[in-house]
Amino acid sequence: MLLTISTTATPATDLGFLLHKHPDRVQEFSQSFGTARVFYPEADESRCTAALMLEVDPVALVRSRGRNSPDFSLGQYVNDRPYAASSLLAVALGDVFRTARAGRCNARPELAEGALPLEIAIPALPCRGGPDLARRLFEPLGWECEALAVPLDENFPEWGDSRYVSLRLRGSLRLADALNHLYVLLPVLDDGKHYWIAPDEVDKLIRAGEGWLAAHPERTLITRRYLGRRRALERTAFARLAEVGDETEEALEPRIEEEKERSVPLNTLRREAVVRTLEELGAASVIDLGCGSGQLIGALLAVPRFARITGVDVSTLALTIAARKLRLERMPDAKRARLTLFQGALTYTDPRFSGYDAAVLMEVVEHVDPPRLAALERVVFGQARPVHVIVTTPNAEYNVHYEFLTGMRHPDHRFEWTREEFTAWATATAELYGYRVTFTPIGEEDPEHGAPTQMGVFTRDH
Amino acid sequence: MTIRIPELSLVVLVGVSGSGKSTFAARHFKPTQVISSDFCRGLVSDDENDQSATQAAFDLLDHIVETRLSRGLLTVVDATSVQFAARQKLIALARKHDVLCDAIVLDVPEEVAIERNAGRPDRDFGAGVVIRQRKDLRRSLGKIGRDGFRRVHVLRGVEEIDNATVSYEKAWTDKKDLTGPFDLIGDIHGCRSELETLLTELGWELTRVDGRAVGAVHPEGRTAVFVGDLVDRGPDSPGVVRLVMGMVAAGTAVCVRGNHEEKLVRALKGAKVKVAHGLEQSLEQFAAEPEEFTREAAAFLDGLISHYQLDEGRLVVAHAGLKEAYHGRASGRVRAFALYGDTTGETDEYGLPVRYPWAQEYRGRAMVVYGHTPTTKPEWINNTICLDTGCVFGGSLTALRYPSREIVSVPAEKVWYEPVKPLSAPGYRDPVTLDIGDVSGTRHIETRFGTRVKVMEENAAAALEVMSRFAVDPRWLVYLPPTMAPPETSKLEGYLEHPHEAFEEFAAQGVAEVVCEEKHMGSRAVAVLARTPEVAAERFGVTDGSAGAVYTRTGRPFFDDLGPLVARLRAACEPLWEALGSDWVALDCELLPWLAKAGELIRVQYAAVGAAAGAALPAATSALEAAAGRGLDVSELLDRARRRQDNAARFREAYARYCWPVNGLEGVRLAPFQILACEGRNTALEPHAWHLDTLSLLDDPIITPTRHLFVDLTSAESREKAVAWWEELTGQGGEGMVVKPAVHQRGRVQPGVKVRGREYLRIIYGPDYTDSLDLLRRRFLGKKRSMALREHALGLEALARLADGDPLWRVHEPVFAVLAMESEPVDPRL
């Protein structure tokens, strides 16, 4: 991977003093993941270019990877790290040009203080967000930014662009600032770090961002990505940035995204509707089939009348998250005794599903392949046979209200039913297994397209 | 005195402390069969006399007793049991597990017991305890016969106890020593003429007295097994009983009791029963017979047992079927189940009881054959089959030949009795009979291919998610291909893998001939194809109109809608139906191009790396060239940069070769190389020459043939030819080849190893792998190779079970295990 810094200041070779690297030498710097070298492809009075080239040792990289390494691409054996300017290059740059980055230059102090005409080129910069994001991050800092997307493969133009951009920055800036911009923004654009993000990263960010980060319009994105989306660290960083700048902490906190504001109430409405229905049905024991991270379970635990609550999911990861979110470890005995969580699949009959007043399949059936629905029906209605079954599923007709939605609401949905389709399925299933079914819309109802969610409440005949 | 106890029973020893129970138990039973309360008390308190631990000790004792009984083990309880309540608890445990319960009372004089206790330092509780226990015993002895034991054996005095011996009685239901072959015959209901026709059809020779059939023998020494309901409704119940009675008496048949015999016997004995459901005909017919015969028939029918275990326990016969937990057990509810089946307590619109579908849940190894519920056609459900085809209602009389599983039927001569409700076709098929217990937890799977495979619980849990969220319908998922290991790493300059090591490995294991098959650089695919949707319904129970599936090595469908691909492939496989004599086939294949399934991987992983390299390396090279132009010493760096640029270009060529545009099915190819199974055959065991020959019958643009070469490992020339072939394949950038023993090998021989090409390996080990071969040669193959062997055994086991016509859960078990094994982490580059 390669990064070049050029200047056309006169004499341009002063760049060597600023970087503390002699233009006529090739210098080597050993890094844990490979070797960095600095050399000058051109060095004359009018123009001088320093190149930082990093040769990554992929074997060393694999070996240094921890079990919880945040950057999974390094775990793959074919990866872009030997070529792309990622956080590895940022670390090398921070290290090799440490003094320059601090703005110190005993030989030419006035040069280090002042702005220079600079040009920085990075041929392969991994950039999640494309050329546009590169511009949004660099332009507010006074750079003229030329960012070109690199195509995935010229032989297969239909594949489109890769996530790399070829970046060229021009501007008149202090060299130390330029280096700090790169030090922070390279990993931000890559959106992945090769090392574990420890709390001292906050210090590094604040130091390198001094004088520019607090005022940057994209500071939220920069902070979040730099800190690897670790919320606790983000909050510390926002607090400290607020100390640096004039703004209050709240103003710096990321806004809750609008999309969330719309979906949260539907989640809540659905959950509330299910809990209310269970109360009306007089259920005391409830099994949540497909409990996910345990949102409904949490709501059920809050209602004492639900004496026995069971959560089932096919994903052991979901169950682990549910256990954590429900604070299972710290739950008082009396409450804990009401709750059971276990792994199960709705296409396998399971004696543990039997013996409940009610079973809930909240937003579950649409994740089952249509040919397997008959198996689910038999497992739930034929074998477990709770007195009541509550099924909620999206109403496909309502999708016209989601402006940017193409296809289905979730990538794992195998189908989404119209009201008619849901009614037909529910009625046939009820008939086959001796249940009666009623239907209730959930969420704001549209006269033409119905409500966003549809709910069927099944009750056993005998 | 000889004490006779059932082979499977709970034996309760009754006697005061010091009466010699433990000594008696040790003399007559295995140490593991005897559970003593003192021992249990010791386990939970470290002190066999700690009375405060009594409750906990008995909880433990109960638990051990229950566990043993549920596993079908004779168990002896060594506790005083002098109190009624204590004995009741044990009798209840025996009933709970449907085993008989006998008591053996050891009655010794008080002073003997006291003296014995006094002589034992660990029994320091004095005479009072014994005196109290003896009082309890005396009180019990009078009425212990009414406790509920099958039999109470009382041994009085030291001498009788010392001289007693114990012998075992076989259970009435135990006819395991009858090994057949059998002709099992369904519900007859007085259809004597049809029975005679059926027996004749089956090759039996009837013996007649006064023109009436009174017996039958089969020249091949077969044994007939009647599943009950010989009588009622039909025209000649006495005639049927006469014939069956004769056969049973002559030892050429056995017969279990049906619910109609049960009721007829009571009626004949003069009990008040409601005369309905065809009993009226039987009573009328028997009234017309000589009294002598009717008495004899009643005695015969009264002596019928409710179920039998035959052929070493591999075959169980009961009139209404029997769940596994009841096989060989004895209790009122076992008998009721065998006679009437398991009912839900509900009735249907005809007023008939709704039956609980016990067969759907049946997981036993024994075949269960029964009748009782008339259907139009017998159908296997989890190794059970109902033979009642409603002869008396105008259906047919059906026999099952065992062990060949052949069905023989003769039609009813007329409708003898109008059915209450029409005979139901087994049209409603259960959509799934898989249970969580079939796959979850740590499992040991026995294969008939030399290995017993252990599946770890956490791997099964991981597989459950993949299976239930992403895999195709389990009815299609009859096989998953095993992983395949590379050969030992090559020591040849510039190579990581080379055919030489593969040939050496097989030759060292005594393989004389191998076949080298070209790897197509597609995605491994299994195609299960039925000739028609009807065949799919018949053979696989898939009734959604689909006629096949094509899935990946993790069981995922290749396309969202498999319909068009399956339709094309079924048409292409037309020549196979006749060649194989089967209406369906399962093929092991590669699906091409790689892009069709792995497009995302290629774009995100491979093309992206290529793009980064393509952008970065030329820039680096020109920067270094400029530096060199300035006289800086960068020659080594420049060499390396140029070489890496060249490697990157080769890398891009390596993946590009396997990508071509696919538009719908246009451009998709299937390359089958092995026929896994067809009706009744586990063809995977056939020699590869047969597979390749048979598959060469396929002539359709969607089929790509697999180029191959047979190699005589004893011939250097033959080997060289194969190496040259491999070099030619891989020199053009081909993925490489698979080397397999030409015929199936037993033991720990790899079923195949893959020898991948030098250029191809760039997309596995990275563009520059050729620069660090020494390091890469240290790769560890052991785990991959061991997994390949185990998964191969599991795959073959699944196919063997499929060929045997095993129920779905039996086939699913090893298939699921392959998926579970695959969640075990292993170096993905191998």
Contacts between the chains, C-beta under 8 A, distances in Angstrom:
chain1	res1	chain2	res2	distance
A	1	B	616	5.7
A	2	B	616	5.8
A	2	B	619	5.5
A	2	B	620	4.7
A	2	B	623	6.4
A	4	B	623	6.5
A	24	B	630	7.9
A	24	B	632	7.2
A	25	B	632	7.7
A	26	B	627	7.3
A	26	B	632	5.5
A	26	B	633	6.5
A	26	B	634	5.9
A	26	B	637	7.8
A	37	B	637	7.0
A	39	B	623	7.8
A	39	B	624	7.7
A	39	B	627	4.9
A	39	B	632	5.9
A	39	B	634	6.4
A	40	B	627	6.5
A	40	B	630	7.1
A	40	B	632	7.5
A	41	B	622	7.8
A	41	B	623	4.4
A	41	B	624	7.5
A	41	B	625	8.0
A	41	B	626	3.5
A	41	B	627	4.8
A	41	B	630	7.3
A	42	B	626	6.0
A	42	B	630	7.2
A	43	B	630	6.8
A	49	B	623	7.9
A	51	B	623	4.7
A	51	B	627	7.4
A	53	B	620	6.0
A	53	B	623	7.3
A	53	B	624	7.8
A	53	B	637	7.6
A	55	B	640	7.7
A	58	B	766	6.2
A	58	B	768	7.8
A	59	B	772	6.8
A	59	B	775	6.0
A	76	B	605	6.6
A	77	B	764	7.1
A	77	B	765	6.2
A	77	B	766	6.0
A	77	B	828	7.3
A	77	B	829	5.5
A	78	B	605	6.1
A	78	B	606	6.7
A	78	B	609	5.7
A	78	B	763	6.4
A	78	B	764	7.3
A	78	B	765	7.6
A	78	B	766	5.0
A	78	B	767	7.8
A	79	B	605	8.0
A	79	B	609	6.5
A	79	B	766	7.6
A	80	B	608	6.0
A	80	B	609	5.0
A	80	B	612	4.2
A	80	B	613	7.8
A	82	B	613	7.7
A	82	B	644	7.9
A	82	B	766	8.0
A	82	B	768	7.4
A	83	B	609	7.2
A	83	B	612	3.9
A	83	B	613	4.5
A	83	B	615	7.4
A	83	B	616	4.2
A	83	B	617	6.7
A	83	B	648	7.9
A	84	B	612	4.4
A	84	B	616	6.8
A	85	B	616	7.8
A	121	B	619	7.6
A	123	B	615	4.8
A	123	B	616	5.0
A	123	B	618	7.8
A	123	B	619	3.8
A	123	B	620	7.8
A	124	B	611	7.7
A	124	B	612	4.6
A	124	B	613	7.9
A	124	B	615	4.0
A	124	B	616	4.0
A	124	B	619	7.9
A	126	B	612	7.3
A	150	B	611	5.0
A	150	B	612	7.6
A	150	B	614	7.4
A	150	B	615	4.8
A	151	B	611	6.8
A	152	B	603	6.1
A	152	B	607	4.3
A	152	B	608	6.6
A	152	B	610	7.7
A	152	B	611	5.3
A	153	B	607	4.8
A	153	B	610	6.1
A	153	B	611	6.7
A	153	B	652	6.8
A	153	B	656	7.1
A	155	B	652	7.7
A	155	B	656	5.6
A	156	B	607	7.3
A	156	B	656	7.4
A	156	B	659	6.6
A	158	B	661	7.4
A	159	B	603	5.5
A	159	B	607	6.2
A	162	B	607	7.0
A	162	B	608	5.2
A	162	B	611	3.8
A	162	B	612	7.2
A	163	B	608	6.5
A	164	B	608	7.5
A	164	B	611	5.7
A	164	B	612	5.3
A	164	B	615	6.0
A	166	B	615	5.8
A	314	B	464	6.1
A	314	B	465	4.9
A	314	B	468	5.3
A	314	B	469	6.4
A	315	B	465	5.3
A	316	B	461	5.2
A	316	B	462	7.3
A	316	B	465	7.2
A	343	B	440	7.8
A	343	B	461	5.7
A	343	B	464	6.7
A	344	B	436	6.1
A	345	B	436	6.9
A	345	B	464	5.3
A	345	B	465	7.7
A	345	B	467	7.3
A	345	B	468	3.7
A	346	B	468	7.0
A	347	B	432	6.4
A	347	B	434	7.2
A	347	B	468	4.9
A	347	B	474	7.8
A	348	B	432	7.7
A	348	B	434	5.2
A	348	B	435	5.9
A	348	B	436	4.3
A	348	B	438	7.2
A	348	B	439	6.9
A	348	B	464	7.8
A	348	B	468	7.1
A	349	B	361	7.4
A	349	B	432	7.3
A	349	B	433	7.8
A	349	B	434	7.0
A	349	B	435	4.6
A	349	B	436	6.8
A	350	B	435	7.0
A	350	B	436	4.2
A	351	B	436	8.0
A	351	B	437	7.8
A	352	B	436	7.6
A	367	B	469	7.2
A	369	B	473	7.8
A	371	B	473	5.1
A	371	B	544	5.5
A	371	B	546	7.3
A	372	B	468	7.9
A	372	B	473	6.4
A	374	B	431	3.4
A	374	B	432	7.2
A	375	B	431	5.0
A	375	B	432	3.7
A	375	B	434	7.7
A	377	B	431	7.0
A	378	B	430	6.8
A	378	B	431	5.2
A	378	B	432	5.8
A	379	B	432	7.2
A	412	B	469	7.9
A	462	B	346	6.1
